[in-house]
Amino acid sequence: MNLKILKIFRKLVPEHSESITLKEIVNELKFQRDVYFHNNIIRFYGITKLESSTENIFNPTKGYLLVVEYTDSGTLREYLKNNFHRFTWNDKYNLAYQLACSVLCLHEEGIVHRDLHSSNVLIHQGSIKLADFGLSKRINDASKSQSKLLGRREITVPNTPNDYSNLYTECWNNEPSKRPSIHEVVNRLRTSNRITIYQQNDISDKTSPMPNENKTPIRELSNIDTTSEIDRMSTNEQNKQLVENLENSLGENENLREKLQILQKGNTELIELNKTLRSQLDETTAQLECARPSVYQGNKDIDAVMENDKKVRSLLESRMVDLMAKKNKFMCF
């Protein structure tokens, strides 16, 4: 019986990063849902969120955690570093074949990973677990631009079978049209592995085989099932509901953000209006001070000053009415 171990909690939004948004979280969950059936793709079991703090009130994307399938051997990079000297070519082909199968699954579902490297591939009991779909896109939406290849490629490891070295050299070709498709890569790895296993039965390998009681023949890889079909369907339905809830939350957050922007704009306008009123009040006060000596020079000057004073006061009263109306409007949010 294979037990599910829920141990890995991966933080989606780094503490010092603002680039990952709730949209990317929803994006990753949607892709996880589409490829949930494949054994070489990490299983998703749920999502949780850290308790909100004051600094996160206006940044709702912080603190989300994914609960995913437990893997006992870390990343592929760490796994190769610790075990490469023990690998037989059968082990190497096995890993390459599983990884190619997981990528083939993505492509058949119309998904391109866009961030595929050894730190985004996990290992559990010798099996590949492709992870991290945060930057994935639908193939039709993915950028068609190509980056230049700079520097030199890795030197071929001594005693590498020709079939394998020829295959990955073709995958590096500068011309995309000359590279093998992922279907061809999978088929050639499958064929090459059978030939290598046959040759190793006749020729003693100098390296010791990796002990792995759970190793499964390649022909059976597509039939591996770590959870029951009922459990898969149940979790996938929960995943669908979770995506819907997050999308609803995303809409609410967008509305909140728009309201905050309106409040900030209104606050700026109120500050500017207050400055204008204060400036006009100071100007009126100065005019009144200047008008005082003219009181003794005749009623004509006094009348002019008083008329100007009435106009200014009327303007001030009008601006104050506008100010109170805006304040009442913002209090409704």
HELIX and SHEET records of a PDB file:
HELIX    1   1 LEU A   22  ASP A   34  1                                  13    
HELIX    2   2 THR A   54  ASN A   56  5                                   3    
HELIX    3   3 LEU A   76  ASN A   83  1                                   8    
HELIX    4   4 PHE A   84  ARG A   86  5                                   3    
HELIX    5   5 TRP A   89  GLU A  108  1                                  20    
HELIX    6   6 SER A  118  ASN A  120  5                                   3    
HELIX    7   7 ASN A  162  CYS A  171  1                                  10    
HELIX    8   8 PRO A  176  LYS A  178  5                                   3    
HELIX    9   9 ILE A  182  ASP A  202  1                                  21    
HELIX   10  10 ILE A  218  ASN A  223  5                                   6    
HELIX   11  11 GLU A  229  ALA A  291  1                                  63    
HELIX   12  12 ARG A  292  GLN A  297  5                                   6    
HELIX   13  13 ASN A  299  PHE A  330  1                                  32    
SHEET    1   A 3 LEU A   6  LYS A  11  0                                        
SHEET    2   A 3 TYR A  64  GLU A  69 -1                                        
SHEET    3   A 3 PHE A  44  LYS A  49 -1                                        
SHEET    1   B 2 ILE A 111  VAL A 112  0                                        
SHEET    2   B 2 LYS A 137  ARG A 138 -1                                        
SHEET    1   C 2 VAL A 121  HIS A 124  0                                        
SHEET    2   C 2 SER A 127  LEU A 130 -1                                        
END                                                                             
